[in-house]
Amino acid sequence: MDFIIPPHIVGIVGWEEVEDRCAGMKTVDVDKLKSITEYRNCDSDTKVVKLFWNVLARLSEEDKTAYLKFVWGR
């Protein structure tokens, strides 16, 4: 029988850690997103890009997560 999560792991870590590893962290690191973002036809100094990061940084964690679910189809 195949398991998504090996049974021996469930006894080692809590369900919260398993959830984080499977579904991703519950917080959004905007600086991490900035560092891995690739731009086309603009750059990080473009006004609209700066406005975007400013707005994203000010969102609640719940709204950031909802935004990422929308754009990534998670």
N, C-alpha and C positions, 0 to 999 in steps of 0.2 A: 504494500500500500504506500503510495506517495503522499507526502504532506507538503503543504506550502511552507510551513515553518516546522523544522525538525522538532520532534517532541522533547528532546533533551535540552533544547534552547529555552523552551517555555518554563522549565524549572529553574533556569539560571537568571533570567531577566524578567522584569515585571511587564505587564501588558502595555504600559505606557511606552516603554522603550521599544517593544515590538511594533507598536502602532507607528511611532516616529520613524523607525527604520523602513517600514513598509509603505507608509503614506506620506512621509516627509515631516519635517519639523512644523510645529504650530506657529512659530514666529517667522517673520520674513526679514532677512538681513539685506537691507537696501544697499549697503556698501558692497556686499558680496555680489549682488545683482549688477551693480555698476561696473565692478571689476571684470565681469565675464561678458558684458554686453558688447556686441559688435555692431557698428554703425554703418549704414549705407547712405550715401548722398548727404551726409551731415557728420558732425563729430560731437564730442562731449561738451564743447564750448558753444554749440548752437543754442540760441535762446529757447527754442521750443523744447529741446532736450533738457536744459536746466530747469525749465518750468515743470516738465514731467517728473523729474527726480524730486523736486521740491514738493509737489503734490503727493507723490507716492510716499515720501518720508513722513508726511503729516497725517496720512490715513491711519485709522485704528488697525490693530492687528487683524481683526475680523474682516475689515474691508480689504486689506492687503491680500489676505488669503483668498477672498472671493475674487479679487481681480486676477490673481495668478491662476485660479481654477478656470476662469473664463478664457484667458489668453493661451493657456497651455492645454486646455481641454482635460484637466485632471479630474 
